[in-house]
Amino acid sequence: MIADIEEIFEIVVQCGVLLMECVGVTILLVTTVKSIWGCLRRDPHVRLTLAQGIALALEFKLGGEVLRTVIVREWSELAILGAIIVLRGALTFLIHWEIKTEEAHLG
């Protein structure tokens, strides 16, 4: 009985991780297309749009990684996930800093 509940829980978590990863990738692809279009139109806000899209996509990807930690069973897997979370968190921080700088520059 408990094994069945654990299997169901693991499936639900894996589906949640997959959903969050897919949303992150979709946001990144849409942002890329919008940014390319903005470059072609010489939009001065294209860097800001791209940075905001990347930051949002990273938030979803980071959420997927945090959710993945729920089903980790070994310390080595947890260490790898921890490193990924730290790296994505650092990237998110840097991108948010870039967004604030770009917004201040554009006024």
C-alpha positions as CSV (number, residue, x, y, z in Angstrom):
1,M,0.0,0.0,0.0
2,I,2.7,2.5,1.0
3,A,4.8,1.4,-2.0
4,D,1.8,2.3,-4.3
5,I,1.4,5.7,-2.7
6,E,5.2,6.4,-3.2
7,E,5.0,5.3,-6.8
8,I,2.0,7.6,-7.4
9,F,3.7,10.5,-5.6
10,E,6.9,10.0,-7.7
11,I,4.8,10.0,-10.9
12,V,3.0,13.2,-9.9
13,V,6.3,14.9,-9.0
14,Q,7.9,13.8,-12.3
15,C,4.9,15.1,-14.2
16,G,5.2,18.4,-12.3
17,V,8.9,18.7,-13.1
18,L,8.3,17.9,-16.8
19,L,5.5,20.5,-16.9
20,M,7.7,23.2,-15.3
21,E,10.6,22.3,-17.6
22,C,8.4,22.5,-20.7
23,V,6.9,25.9,-19.6
24,G,10.5,27.2,-19.1
25,V,11.6,26.0,-22.6
26,T,8.5,27.4,-24.2
27,I,9.0,30.8,-22.6
28,L,12.6,30.8,-23.7
29,L,11.7,29.9,-27.3
30,V,8.9,32.6,-27.5
31,T,11.3,35.2,-26.0
32,T,14.0,34.3,-28.5
33,V,11.6,34.8,-31.5
34,K,10.3,38.1,-30.0
35,S,13.9,39.3,-29.5
36,I,14.9,38.4,-33.0
37,W,11.9,40.2,-34.3
38,G,12.8,43.2,-32.1
39,C,16.4,43.2,-33.5
40,L,15.1,43.3,-37.0
41,R,12.9,46.2,-36.1
42,R,15.8,47.9,-34.2
43,D,13.7,48.0,-31.0
44,P,15.8,49.7,-28.2
45,H,14.1,47.5,-25.6
46,V,15.1,44.2,-27.1
47,R,17.8,43.5,-24.5
48,L,15.4,44.2,-21.7
49,T,12.7,41.9,-23.3
50,L,15.3,39.1,-23.8
51,A,16.6,39.4,-20.2
52,Q,13.1,39.3,-18.7
53,G,12.2,36.3,-20.8
54,I,15.4,34.5,-19.8
55,A,14.8,35.3,-16.1
56,L,11.2,34.0,-16.2
57,A,12.3,30.8,-18.0
58,L,15.0,30.3,-15.5
59,E,12.5,30.7,-12.6
60,F,10.4,27.8,-14.1
61,K,13.5,25.7,-14.6
62,L,14.7,26.4,-11.1
63,G,11.2,25.5,-9.8
64,G,11.5,22.2,-11.6
65,E,14.8,21.4,-10.0
66,V,13.5,22.2,-6.6
67,L,10.6,20.0,-7.1
68,R,12.9,17.2,-8.3
69,T,14.7,17.3,-5.0
70,V,11.5,15.8,-3.4
71,I,12.2,12.4,-5.1
72,V,15.9,12.2,-4.8
73,R,17.1,9.2,-2.9
74,E,20.9,9.4,-2.9
75,W,23.3,12.0,-1.6
76,S,25.2,12.1,-4.9
77,E,22.0,13.0,-6.7
78,L,21.2,15.6,-4.1
79,A,24.6,17.2,-4.5
80,I,24.3,17.4,-8.3
81,L,20.8,18.9,-7.9
82,G,22.1,21.4,-5.3
83,A,24.9,22.5,-7.7
84,I,22.4,23.0,-10.5
85,I,20.1,25.0,-8.2
86,V,23.0,27.2,-7.1
87,L,24.1,27.8,-10.6
88,R,20.6,28.6,-11.9
89,G,20.0,30.8,-8.9
90,A,23.2,32.7,-9.6
91,L,22.2,33.1,-13.2
92,T,18.8,34.4,-12.2
93,F,20.4,36.9,-9.8
94,L,22.8,38.2,-12.5
95,I,20.0,38.5,-15.1
96,H,17.8,40.4,-12.6
97,W,20.8,42.7,-12.0
98,E,21.1,43.2,-15.8
99,I,17.4,44.0,-16.0
100,K,17.6,46.7,-13.3
101,T,20.7,48.1,-15.1
102,E,19.0,48.1,-18.4
103,E,15.8,49.7,-17.0
104,A,17.8,52.4,-15.4
105,H,19.7,53.0,-18.6
106,L,16.5,53.3,-20.6
107,G,14.9,55.5,-18.0
